[in-house]
């Protein structure tokens, strides 16, 4: 939606060109559209041109736009229709980009996959998101990586044996995972397309058709989002 935010829609071009012709500021046009508050008046014009032309409040302003710009109604209606089509096109393109990004991410994950276990917990979202991210995220607190030199037949037992180090005892006899609450079970991810769900003692409960992937925390410091692992690499290099 970068083009949208820069104001290059037919509606935005019509509004901005007509404002120049009439010598209107954003605030002055906003007042013509029915906003008496100066900030809200200017804000409504900004919304029409830069991202929210069809919100409920903007649609109310669109009814007044022809008169406010001193233009025939059919000119404004055409600009609105052209803008709706353009926004629909941009959304389709954005969704295609998101689809390709998901496919690329999945391909990279599959290429780097190593068998591992994931501790199932009371909460799927950490109770303290930022601190969890800074301390390693789900990768540190929920995932158990195996000794690959040993047979896959040992993976369940390896996961069970690792629980005392990955969890803390609870007063009720159960186990607790930092930021994620009570430990409920284990999922052994053998391949991207095969996994086994077990209880905390390693007893099999369910065969799964794909590996379980816990949601991961991402951190941003005014730039691209970083994974906890990437943040740790940055901090350790300083």
PEHUZI-V818386 format. One line per field, one symbol per residue. psi: psi as a letter, one per 20 degrees, with the letter a starting at -180 (. if undefined). Layout:
BEGIN
psi = ???
END
This chain:
BEGIN
psi = jghghijlqhggggghhhhghikprggghhghijohpgghghhhggghikhlikrghhhghhhihghhilqqhhgggghgghgggghgghhghhhgghghggggggghghhjpqqrqppprhpipqhngghgghjiahhghhqoqqoiirqhiigghhgghighhirqqrhjiaqpppijbpphaqpoogrhjprppraiijpphppqiqqpoqqqpqqpljbqqqqhggghgghhi.
END
